[in-house]
Amino acid sequence: MVEEEGPFTPFKYIYANILRRSHMSVAMIGLLTVSSLLLLQALSFSFEAGSATRPESTLWGETPVKPLLEEMGFGEEISSGARRATLGVFYISSAVSLISGYILLRSAFTISMKERRREVELLKALGFSRGEVAKLLVGEGVV
């Protein structure tokens, strides 16, 4: 039986090779292989004619992937690993956002102070104390 060539033929080939691997080789390849297995299973079922009507149904519970992964011992490890990975990405992106926001605000405030250098010197010449000038600048920076 010759399979019909299509855009997802390479995925089907990879999927078939992943299914032939033993438990030990899948464990050694790690979570990336498990997620690839889920993705390839979803692609193969979603795009074959008449096998599935909803892509969601192929991802959660209606495919033989879930029992296969449970037999391999990846049942709860996948969901907890995915949860940890998602939280890790969230924390890293939050930290990057905070750091870049801090750098952006600091550079904007620094540029503003350099441009207003003459105004600050004029206020000091008029008799404003250093604290009063600082209060004005910090107040403007907060706004």
MDAnalysis code that builds the backbone (N, CA, C; Angstrom):
import MDAnalysis as mda
import numpy as np

u = mda.Universe.empty(429, n_residues=143, atom_resindex=np.repeat(np.arange(143), 3), trajectory=True)
u.add_TopologyAttr("name", ["N", "CA", "C"] * 143)
u.add_TopologyAttr("resid", np.arange(1, 144))
u.add_TopologyAttr("resname", ["MET", "VAL", "GLU", "GLU", "GLU", "GLY", "PRO", "PHE", "THR", "PRO", "PHE", "LYS", "TYR", "ILE", "TYR", "ALA", "ASN", "ILE", "LEU", "ARG", "ARG", "SER", "HIS", "MET", "SER", "VAL", "ALA", "MET", "ILE", "GLY", "LEU", "LEU", "THR", "VAL", "SER", "SER", "LEU", "LEU", "LEU", "LEU", "GLN", "ALA", "LEU", "SER", "PHE", "SER", "PHE", "GLU", "ALA", "GLY", "SER", "ALA", "THR", "ARG", "PRO", "GLU", "SER", "THR", "LEU", "TRP", "GLY", "GLU", "THR", "PRO", "VAL", "LYS", "PRO", "LEU", "LEU", "GLU", "GLU", "MET", "GLY", "PHE", "GLY", "GLU", "GLU", "ILE", "SER", "SER", "GLY", "ALA", "ARG", "ARG", "ALA", "THR", "LEU", "GLY", "VAL", "PHE", "TYR", "ILE", "SER", "SER", "ALA", "VAL", "SER", "LEU", "ILE", "SER", "GLY", "TYR", "ILE", "LEU", "LEU", "ARG", "SER", "ALA", "PHE", "THR", "ILE", "SER", "MET", "LYS", "GLU", "ARG", "ARG", "ARG", "GLU", "VAL", "GLU", "LEU", "LEU", "LYS", "ALA", "LEU", "GLY", "PHE", "SER", "ARG", "GLY", "GLU", "VAL", "ALA", "LYS", "LEU", "LEU", "VAL", "GLY", "GLU", "GLY", "VAL", "VAL"])
u.atoms.positions = np.array([
    [0.845, -1.178, 0.000],
    [0.000, 0.000, 0.000],
    [0.890, 1.242, 0.000],
    [0.741, 2.071, -0.992],
    [1.542, 3.279, -1.132],
    [0.759, 4.445, -0.551],
    [1.405, 5.164, 0.370],
    [0.734, 6.322, 0.967],
    [0.763, 7.489, 0.013],
    [-0.283, 8.269, 0.079],
    [-0.384, 9.454, -0.755],
    [0.536, 10.535, -0.198],
    [1.295, 11.168, -1.072],
    [2.180, 12.250, -0.653],
    [1.357, 13.487, -0.329],
    [1.701, 14.165, 0.734],
    [1.014, 15.385, 1.114],
    [1.928, 16.242, 1.953],
    [1.424, 17.380, 2.424],
    [2.287, 18.279, 3.192],
    [2.711, 17.715, 4.538],
    [1.971, 16.729, 5.074],
    [2.289, 16.220, 6.402],
    [2.934, 14.846, 6.363],
    [3.371, 14.406, 5.196],
    [4.036, 13.118, 5.081],
    [5.308, 13.056, 5.926],
    [6.160, 14.096, 5.973],
    [7.335, 14.032, 6.855],
    [6.960, 13.883, 8.326],
    [5.880, 14.539, 8.752],
    [5.452, 14.409, 10.141],
    [5.020, 12.979, 10.443],
    [4.302, 12.367, 9.496],
    [3.859, 10.988, 9.695],
    [5.057, 10.051, 9.781],
    [6.076, 10.303, 8.977],
    [7.277, 9.480, 9.004],
    [7.993, 9.611, 10.354],
    [8.141, 10.849, 10.823],
    [8.788, 11.082, 12.119],
    [7.975, 10.445, 13.230],
    [6.656, 10.609, 13.171],
    [5.770, 10.047, 14.185],
    [5.903, 8.527, 14.233],
    [5.934, 7.885, 13.060],
    [6.067, 6.432, 13.008],
    [7.400, 5.997, 13.611],
    [8.466, 6.735, 13.361],
    [9.766, 6.389, 13.935],
    [9.798, 6.591, 15.438],
    [9.109, 7.631, 15.930],
    [9.066, 7.857, 17.376],
    [8.324, 6.724, 18.061],
    [7.228, 6.252, 17.446],
    [6.462, 5.163, 18.047],
    [7.265, 3.868, 18.101],
    [8.211, 3.679, 17.197],
    [9.018, 2.466, 17.188],
    [10.114, 2.468, 18.245],
    [10.393, 3.618, 18.833],
    [11.474, 3.698, 19.821],
    [11.068, 2.964, 21.100],
    [12.058, 2.464, 21.802],
    [11.773, 1.760, 23.049],
    [11.564, 2.754, 24.179],
    [11.115, 2.236, 25.316],
    [10.859, 3.066, 26.498],
    [12.135, 3.796, 26.919],
    [13.265, 3.116, 26.890],
    [14.512, 3.710, 27.342],
    [14.943, 4.859, 26.435],
    [14.806, 4.708, 25.125],
    [15.253, 5.781, 24.245],
    [14.350, 6.997, 24.356],
    [13.052, 6.793, 24.575],
    [12.147, 7.923, 24.766],
    [12.482, 8.632, 26.068],
    [12.793, 7.874, 27.103],
    [13.164, 8.493, 28.374],
    [14.464, 9.268, 28.237],
    [15.382, 8.766, 27.433],
    [16.654, 9.464, 27.264],
    [16.489, 10.727, 26.431],
    [15.613, 10.685, 25.451],
    [15.404, 11.876, 24.632],
    [14.710, 12.949, 25.443],
    [13.800, 12.564, 26.327],
    [13.225, 13.494, 27.280],
    [11.885, 14.063, 26.894],
    [11.540, 15.129, 27.589],
    [10.228, 15.736, 27.455],
    [9.999, 16.310, 26.069],
    [11.058, 16.722, 25.382],
    [10.907, 17.252, 24.028],
    [10.310, 16.203, 23.103],
    [10.742, 14.966, 23.246],
    [10.193, 13.896, 22.425],
    [8.729, 13.659, 22.760],
    [8.383, 13.733, 24.032],
    [6.996, 13.523, 24.429],
    [6.113, 14.621, 23.857],
    [6.564, 15.868, 23.937],
    [5.762, 16.950, 23.374],
    [5.705, 16.842, 21.858],
    [6.789, 16.419, 21.227],
    [6.765, 16.209, 19.780],
    [5.810, 15.090, 19.418],
    [5.784, 14.051, 20.242],
    [4.871, 12.941, 20.019],
    [3.427, 13.415, 20.070],
    [3.108, 14.239, 21.059],
    [1.754, 14.783, 21.153],
    [1.422, 15.650, 19.945],
    [2.352, 16.505, 19.551],
    [2.116, 17.384, 18.409],
    [1.954, 16.590, 17.121],
    [2.826, 15.629, 16.899],
    [2.742, 14.841, 15.677],
    [1.486, 13.990, 15.643],
    [1.085, 13.465, 16.796],
    [-0.158, 12.700, 16.865],
    [-1.337, 13.599, 16.524],
    [-1.345, 14.811, 17.067],
    [-2.434, 15.744, 16.782],
    [-2.452, 16.117, 15.308],
    [-1.277, 16.366, 14.735],
    [-1.219, 16.715, 13.316],
    [-1.692, 15.567, 12.441],
    [-1.260, 14.364, 12.760],
    [-1.635, 13.244, 11.901],
    [-3.125, 12.964, 11.980],
    [-3.729, 13.101, 13.161],
    [-5.164, 12.867, 13.269],
    [-5.973, 14.041, 12.742],
    [-5.491, 15.250, 12.924],
    [-6.256, 16.424, 12.515],
    [-6.328, 16.571, 11.015],
    [-5.291, 16.173, 10.315],
    [-5.240, 16.451, 8.896],
    [-5.500, 15.232, 8.021],
    [-5.756, 14.075, 8.617],
    [-6.169, 12.935, 7.813],
    [-7.651, 13.090, 7.522],
    [-8.049, 12.743, 6.339],
    [-9.443, 12.948, 5.929],
    [-10.377, 12.067, 6.751],
    [-11.346, 12.707, 7.412],
    [-12.408, 11.999, 8.110],
    [-12.039, 11.379, 9.434],
    [-10.849, 11.546, 9.929],
    [-10.503, 10.890, 11.187],
    [-10.869, 11.714, 12.401],
    [-10.854, 13.021, 12.290],
    [-11.212, 13.864, 13.428],
    [-11.838, 15.144, 12.905],
    [-12.825, 15.606, 13.611],
    [-13.481, 16.838, 13.180],
    [-12.971, 18.041, 13.939],
    [-12.528, 17.839, 15.158],
    [-12.031, 18.952, 15.967],
    [-10.583, 18.682, 16.338],
    [-9.691, 19.654, 16.120],
    [-8.295, 19.441, 16.525],
    [-8.153, 19.257, 18.025],
    [-9.044, 19.888, 18.821],
    [-8.927, 19.755, 20.275],
    [-9.146, 18.310, 20.703],
    [-10.031, 17.592, 19.989],
    [-10.337, 16.228, 20.389],
    [-9.133, 15.314, 20.210],
    [-8.228, 15.673, 19.335],
    [-7.073, 14.825, 19.124],
    [-5.980, 15.083, 20.144],
    [-6.057, 16.205, 20.837],
    [-5.002, 16.525, 21.791],
    [-5.282, 15.974, 23.179],
    [-6.534, 15.936, 23.596],
    [-6.830, 15.610, 24.985],
    [-7.804, 14.444, 25.077],
    [-7.305, 13.270, 25.286],
    [-8.120, 12.169, 25.722],
    [-8.682, 11.239, 24.668],
    [-8.839, 11.594, 23.421],
    [-9.469, 10.718, 22.451],
    [-8.465, 10.023, 21.543],
    [-7.204, 10.131, 21.821],
    [-6.197, 9.507, 20.967],
    [-5.464, 8.442, 21.757],
    [-4.773, 7.542, 21.083],
    [-3.998, 6.532, 21.800],
    [-2.699, 7.062, 22.390],
    [-2.429, 8.354, 22.249],
    [-1.184, 8.905, 22.776],
    [-1.179, 8.882, 24.295],
    [-2.290, 9.262, 24.897],
    [-2.341, 9.346, 26.356],
    [-2.076, 7.990, 27.018],
    [-2.740, 6.901, 26.603],
    [-2.394, 5.608, 27.210],
    [-0.952, 5.193, 26.942],
    [-0.459, 5.514, 25.752],
    [0.926, 5.178, 25.427],
    [1.892, 5.880, 26.369],
    [1.645, 7.155, 26.627],
    [2.514, 7.907, 27.526],
    [2.380, 7.427, 28.962],
    [1.167, 7.045, 29.365],
    [0.987, 6.528, 30.721],
    [1.703, 5.200, 30.900],
    [1.714, 4.367, 29.846],
    [2.463, 3.115, 29.914],
    [3.957, 3.371, 30.077],
    [4.443, 4.430, 29.452],
    [5.864, 4.764, 29.537],
    [6.220, 5.426, 30.860],
    [5.216, 5.822, 31.638],
    [5.483, 6.458, 32.920],
    [5.540, 7.966, 32.861],
    [4.965, 8.560, 31.830],
    [4.999, 10.007, 31.684],
    [3.679, 10.665, 32.064],
    [2.775, 9.967, 32.770],
    [1.437, 10.489, 33.042],
    [1.419, 11.838, 33.719],
    [1.738, 11.859, 34.996],
    [1.698, 13.104, 35.760],
    [2.925, 13.970, 35.514],
    [4.015, 13.358, 35.085],
    [5.238, 14.123, 34.850],
    [5.053, 15.151, 33.748],
    [4.231, 14.833, 32.759],
    [4.028, 15.759, 31.645],
    [3.310, 17.005, 32.114],
    [2.199, 16.814, 32.866],
    [1.438, 17.994, 33.290],
    [2.223, 18.826, 34.298],
    [2.921, 18.177, 35.238],
    [3.692, 18.962, 36.199],
    [4.897, 19.615, 35.524],
    [5.518, 18.916, 34.586],
    [6.636, 19.503, 33.850],
    [6.197, 20.662, 32.978],
    [5.045, 20.506, 32.344],
    [4.522, 21.598, 31.512],
    [4.153, 22.797, 32.371],
    [3.579, 22.532, 33.536],
    [3.215, 23.619, 34.451],
    [4.465, 24.361, 34.927],
    [5.504, 23.603, 35.293],
    [6.755, 24.233, 35.730],
    [7.390, 25.029, 34.604],
    [7.372, 24.479, 33.398],
    [7.961, 25.187, 32.259],
    [7.197, 26.468, 31.960],
    [5.871, 26.405, 32.042],
    [5.055, 27.595, 31.790],
    [5.323, 28.660, 32.837],
    [5.383, 28.261, 34.103],
    [5.683, 29.228, 35.163],
    [7.084, 29.799, 35.013],
    [8.029, 28.962, 34.623],
    [9.388, 29.450, 34.412],
    [9.460, 30.494, 33.320],
    [8.774, 30.236, 32.217],
    [8.740, 31.211, 31.122],
    [8.061, 32.490, 31.581],
    [6.974, 32.352, 32.354],
    [6.267, 33.526, 32.860],
    [7.167, 34.357, 33.770],
    [7.882, 33.707, 34.691],
    [8.757, 34.438, 35.608],
    [9.905, 35.116, 34.860],
    [10.477, 34.420, 33.908],
    [11.584, 35.005, 33.147],
    [11.108, 36.192, 32.329],
    [9.955, 36.054, 31.668],
    [9.452, 37.181, 30.871],
    [9.047, 38.347, 31.760],
    [8.535, 38.066, 32.960],
    [8.211, 39.146, 33.895],
    [9.472, 39.879, 34.334],
    [10.514, 39.128, 34.642],
    [11.768, 39.752, 35.064],
    [12.368, 40.592, 33.939],
    [12.346, 40.075, 32.727],
    [12.875, 40.833, 31.589],
    [12.061, 42.102, 31.378],
    [10.740, 42.011, 31.519],
    [9.884, 43.190, 31.356],
    [10.181, 44.240, 32.418],
    [10.337, 43.801, 33.666],
    [10.637, 44.754, 34.738],
    [11.993, 45.421, 34.532],
    [12.982, 44.648, 34.168],
    [14.320, 45.210, 33.963],
    [14.322, 46.180, 32.792],
    [13.688, 45.798, 31.688],
    [13.669, 46.704, 30.532],
    [12.847, 47.956, 30.827],
    [11.770, 47.827, 31.601],
    [10.998, 49.004, 32.006],
    [11.815, 49.938, 32.875],
    [12.579, 49.374, 33.808],
    [13.440, 50.181, 34.672],
    [14.483, 50.926, 33.841],
    [15.115, 50.213, 32.914],
    [16.134, 50.847, 32.073],
    [15.522, 51.952, 31.224],
    [14.345, 51.711, 30.685],
    [13.676, 52.713, 29.859],
    [13.339, 53.968, 30.665],
    [12.758, 53.786, 31.849],
    [12.407, 54.942, 32.679],
    [13.643, 55.693, 33.157],
    [14.671, 54.957, 33.543],
    [15.888, 55.613, 34.013],
    [16.539, 56.431, 32.900],
    [16.589, 55.873, 31.691],
    [17.212, 56.617, 30.594],
    [16.375, 57.834, 30.216],
    [15.056, 57.707, 30.256],
    [14.202, 58.860, 29.949],
    [14.395, 59.956, 30.991],
    [14.470, 59.574, 32.263],
    [14.667, 60.555, 33.329],
    [16.051, 61.200, 33.231],
    [17.069, 60.417, 32.902],
    [18.425, 60.950, 32.762],
    [18.506, 61.940, 31.607],
    [17.901, 61.603, 30.496],
    [17.896, 62.520, 29.349],
    [17.167, 63.804, 29.703],
    [16.058, 63.668, 30.414],
    [15.294, 64.849, 30.824],
    [16.129, 65.753, 31.732],
    [16.879, 65.164, 32.653],
    [17.698, 65.961, 33.565],
    [18.843, 66.652, 32.828],
    [19.428, 65.980, 31.855],
    [20.511, 66.614, 31.099],
    [19.999, 67.775, 30.264],
    [18.784, 67.632, 29.737],
    [18.208, 68.717, 28.946],
    [17.814, 69.908, 29.823],
    [17.479, 69.641, 31.079],
    [17.007, 70.704, 31.963],
    [18.100, 71.203, 32.903],
    [19.313, 70.953, 32.575],
    [20.433, 71.340, 33.427],
    [20.451, 72.844, 33.692],
    [20.193, 73.625, 32.667],
    [20.194, 75.091, 32.839],
    [19.084, 75.532, 33.781],
    [17.905, 74.886, 33.676],
    [16.797, 75.249, 34.565],
    [17.154, 74.975, 36.027],
    [17.798, 73.840, 36.271],
    [18.196, 73.495, 37.645],
    [19.214, 74.508, 38.161],
    [20.165, 74.873, 37.330],
    [21.159, 75.872, 37.742],
    [20.510, 77.223, 38.008],
    [19.510, 77.581, 37.214],
    [18.796, 78.837, 37.420],
    [18.030, 78.818, 38.747],
    [17.380, 77.684, 39.051],
    [16.665, 77.572, 40.328],
    [17.635, 77.710, 41.504],
    [18.811, 77.099, 41.393],
    [19.813, 77.225, 42.455],
    [20.295, 78.670, 42.574],
    [20.443, 79.348, 41.441],
    [20.887, 80.750, 41.466],
    [19.830, 81.651, 42.097],
    [18.554, 81.278, 41.955],
    [17.469, 82.064, 42.547],
    [17.309, 81.818, 44.048],
    [18.047, 80.849, 44.586],
    [18.022, 80.644, 46.021],
    [17.341, 79.368, 46.487],
    [16.912, 78.546, 45.575],
    [16.321, 77.262, 45.974],
    [17.408, 76.381, 46.571],
    [17.044, 75.680, 47.622],
    [18.022, 74.757, 48.216],
    [18.088, 73.481, 47.372],
    [19.111, 72.707, 47.660],
    [19.288, 71.456, 46.924],
    [18.107, 70.511, 47.148],
    [17.577, 70.469, 48.355],
    [16.432, 69.623, 48.692],
    [15.171, 70.043, 47.952],
    [14.947, 71.381, 47.856],
    [13.762, 71.871, 47.148],
    [13.821, 71.530, 45.658],
    [15.007, 71.669, 45.067],
    [15.173, 71.314, 43.652],
    [14.954, 69.806, 43.470],
    [15.488, 69.023, 44.398],
    [15.309, 67.568, 44.315],
    [13.835, 67.191, 44.421],
    [13.084, 67.856, 45.329],
    [11.648, 67.581, 45.462],
    [10.913, 67.892, 44.167],
    [11.254, 69.019, 43.530],
    [10.621, 69.375, 42.258],
    [10.906, 68.325, 41.181],
    [12.163, 67.907, 41.089],
    [12.538, 66.952, 40.046],
    [11.926, 65.572, 40.285],
    [11.925, 65.137, 41.541],
    [11.324, 63.835, 41.856],
    [9.817, 63.880, 41.631],
    [9.189, 64.995, 42.002],
    [7.753, 65.146, 41.756],
    [7.419, 65.086, 40.282],
    [8.226, 65.724, 39.453],
    [8.010, 65.667, 38.010],
    [8.311, 64.274, 37.464],
    [9.279, 63.600, 38.061],
    [9.605, 62.242, 37.620],
    [8.505, 61.247, 37.938],
    [7.823, 61.458, 39.067],
    [6.727, 60.567, 39.443],
    [5.556, 60.731, 38.488],
    [5.314, 61.982, 38.101],
    [4.191, 62.252, 37.187],
    [4.568, 61.753, 35.836],
])
